[in-house]
Amino acid sequence: MEALLAVTFLGYMIAAAAFVAALYDAQWKRWAFSSLAVGWGAQTAWLVREGFQRGLWPITTMYDWTAGFVWLSIVAFVFYQRLRPTWPLGGFLMPVVVVVWLGGQVLPRTPGTSTVLVSSIASMAAYVAFLIAAVFSVMYFEKERELKWKKVRVFYYQLPSLDVMDMVSARLVWLGLALLTMALGAGFLVPTGSRMGLRAVSTVIVWVIYALYVALRQWGWQGHRAAVYLMLAFVLILVDVFLVGSLSHGAFY
């Protein structure tokens, strides 16, 4: 593994471990954010270098897409901290980010025939919104479980209230659904062959899953049921991303 990718992996791995440790001892927060900055900086340098070498944004393969997804997830996490500091989110988010990063490393890097840039970036941003919505749902589920069993751990008091986590998850889904609609519209406007067809079908399925979530909320699905739905929905997204990546031999389109 080349140096920049190795530093990226180590930075994210240490950050994930430190954020989890910080849930029990806040002194680990400094290590967590410092390691995250190192990993993100190394990945940013890699993306810039790849962009200059290829003469375009590195998004032509599923390998590139998962790398971009991880990068954007970190950006979204830091941005959210600026809006509403919720650093315990990192303890639940970063382990998932590391899993996605490692999974992306096994995908082949066969160049795609063509790429719809707007569609690629919009779908990536949508999936980031769905990821963070799922993470808030995990946090909701954990806090609710501790309330039920009356076994409160240290980080219980650091998590937002159940109502806030439920509301944030719902708003992120609405944002993600809007972005995914944009991605589908841009993708269908530009014909790119059979691989685009495979990717488009899988994206439509994801769109339907989250549109159903929005409909279910209108019918009263909130709280526990909504949290479980979003956790399962994101598991399906992970299966979708890596299955499509394998079937398309690593090409994005």
Buried (B, 14 or more C-beta within 10 A) or exposed (E): EEEBBEBBBBBBBBBBBBBBBBBEEBEBBEBBBBBBBBBBBBBBBBBEEBEEEEEEBBBBBBBBBBBBBBBBBBEBBBEBBEEEEBBBBBBBBBBBBBEBBBBBEEBEEBEBEBBBEBBBBBBBBBBBBBBBBBBBBBBBBBBBEBEEEEEEEEBBEBBBEBEBBBBBBBEBBBBBBBBBBBBBEBBBEBEBEEBBEBBBEBBBEBBEBBBEBEEBBEEEBBBBEBBBBBBEBBEEBBEBBBEBBEBBBBBBB
